[in-house]
Amino acid sequence: MQYQTEQERRAAEPGDQFVEIVESEALLPAHVTARAAIEAVLGTLVGRLTAGEAHQLLVSLPASVRPMLARRVHEREGRPVVRLDRAELLARVADALGVAPAHAEQISAAVFSAARAELPADVQDHVADQLPQDLKDL
């Protein structure tokens, strides 16, 4: 298929919109890529979900994003849910990315915004049902 513009080409590639949302909303520092941010945020979230919900999240993500989380979802099997509140999730994201917790919050919000744009409503609801209120707000 021939595309007229770069924008048309990107619109036709699954998952690129996910990365673009993170790039445009997260105000990433130079040392953090959008893909690293996605992996840090959703990878941390995976530990907070049951193994079944983590798998459902994985298969619902765009194909280009799945490889970033496949290992974490696989490692999640047979392990208990990690009870994280908002502060703990943001601290882990901040540590993984080498940013301040306040910046980790902005990055996490951008990643979750991208996820909401891509995930079916039922998957969003199932994931949200497993989160404490302070994480649902994020």
C-alpha positions as CSV (number, residue, x, y, z in Angstrom):
1,M,0.0,0.0,0.0
2,Q,1.3,3.4,-0.9
3,Y,0.9,6.3,1.6
4,Q,0.7,9.9,0.6
5,T,2.2,11.3,3.8
6,E,4.2,10.2,6.8
7,Q,1.1,10.8,9.0
8,E,-0.9,8.4,6.9
9,R,1.9,5.8,7.2
10,R,2.0,6.1,11.0
11,A,-1.8,6.0,11.3
12,A,-1.8,2.7,9.5
13,E,0.9,1.2,11.8
14,P,-0.7,-0.3,15.0
15,G,0.7,0.9,18.2
16,D,2.4,4.0,16.9
17,Q,-0.3,6.2,18.2
18,F,0.3,4.7,21.7
19,V,4.0,5.7,21.5
20,E,3.1,9.1,20.0
21,I,0.7,9.9,22.8
22,V,3.4,9.2,25.4
23,E,5.9,11.2,23.4
24,S,3.6,14.2,23.2
25,E,2.1,14.2,26.7
26,A,4.9,13.0,29.0
27,L,7.5,15.7,28.4
28,L,10.2,13.1,28.5
29,P,13.8,14.0,29.5
30,A,16.4,13.3,26.8
31,H,17.6,10.1,28.5
32,V,14.1,8.5,28.5
33,T,12.5,7.1,25.4
34,A,8.7,6.7,25.1
35,R,9.2,2.9,24.9
36,A,11.2,2.9,28.1
37,A,8.5,5.0,29.8
38,I,5.8,2.5,28.5
39,E,7.8,-0.4,29.8
40,A,8.5,1.1,33.2
41,V,4.9,2.2,33.8
42,L,3.0,-0.7,32.4
43,G,5.6,-3.2,33.6
44,T,5.1,-1.9,37.2
45,L,1.3,-2.0,36.7
46,V,1.6,-5.7,35.6
47,G,2.9,-6.6,39.0
48,R,-0.2,-5.0,40.6
49,L,-2.6,-7.1,38.5
50,T,-3.5,-10.8,38.8
51,A,-1.7,-13.0,36.3
52,G,-4.9,-13.4,34.3
53,E,-5.5,-9.6,34.1
54,A,-1.9,-9.0,33.2
55,H,-2.2,-11.4,30.3
56,Q,-5.5,-9.8,29.2
57,L,-3.8,-6.4,29.3
58,L,-0.9,-7.8,27.2
59,V,-3.1,-9.3,24.5
60,S,-5.2,-6.1,24.3
61,L,-2.3,-3.8,23.7
62,P,-1.2,-2.9,20.1
63,A,1.2,-5.5,18.6
64,S,4.1,-3.1,18.6
65,V,3.8,-2.5,22.3
66,R,3.4,-6.1,23.4
67,P,7.1,-7.1,23.2
68,M,7.8,-4.4,25.8
69,L,5.7,-6.3,28.4
70,A,5.7,-9.9,27.4
71,R,8.6,-10.9,29.6
72,R,7.1,-9.1,32.7
73,V,3.7,-10.8,32.1
74,H,5.4,-14.2,31.7
75,E,7.4,-13.6,35.0
76,R,4.2,-12.6,36.7
77,E,2.7,-16.1,36.4
78,G,2.4,-17.9,39.7
79,R,3.3,-14.9,41.8
80,P,1.1,-13.0,44.2
81,V,-0.1,-9.5,43.4
82,V,2.2,-6.8,44.5
83,R,0.2,-4.4,46.6
84,L,1.3,-0.9,45.4
85,D,-0.3,2.4,46.2
86,R,0.1,5.5,44.1
87,A,3.3,6.6,45.9
88,E,4.9,3.2,45.6
89,L,4.1,2.8,41.9
90,L,5.5,6.3,41.1
91,A,8.6,5.6,43.2
92,R,9.3,2.4,41.2
93,V,8.7,4.2,37.9
94,A,10.9,7.1,39.0
95,D,13.7,4.7,40.0
96,A,13.4,2.7,36.7
97,L,13.6,5.8,34.6
98,G,16.0,7.9,36.7
99,V,13.5,10.8,37.1
100,A,11.9,12.6,40.1
101,P,8.6,11.1,41.5
102,A,6.7,14.2,40.3
103,H,8.0,13.6,36.7
104,A,7.2,9.9,37.1
105,E,3.6,11.0,37.8
106,Q,3.4,13.0,34.6
107,I,5.0,10.1,32.6
108,S,2.6,7.6,34.2
109,A,-0.4,9.7,33.4
110,A,0.7,10.0,29.7
111,V,1.2,6.2,29.5
112,F,-2.2,5.5,31.1
113,S,-3.8,8.1,28.7
114,A,-2.3,6.2,25.8
115,A,-3.5,2.9,27.2
116,R,-7.1,4.2,27.6
117,A,-7.0,5.3,24.0
118,E,-6.0,1.8,22.8
119,L,-7.6,-0.7,25.3
120,P,-11.2,-1.9,25.0
121,A,-13.5,-0.6,27.7
122,D,-14.0,-4.0,29.3
123,V,-10.2,-4.4,29.8
124,Q,-9.9,-0.9,31.2
125,D,-12.7,-1.7,33.6
126,H,-11.2,-5.0,34.7
127,V,-7.8,-3.4,35.3
128,A,-9.3,-0.5,37.2
129,D,-11.3,-2.9,39.4
130,Q,-8.0,-4.3,40.7
131,L,-6.5,-1.0,41.6
132,P,-6.8,1.0,44.8
133,Q,-8.6,4.3,44.5
134,D,-5.5,6.5,44.5
135,L,-4.2,4.5,41.4
136,K,-7.5,4.7,39.7
137,D,-7.3,8.5,39.9
138,L,-4.0,8.4,38.1
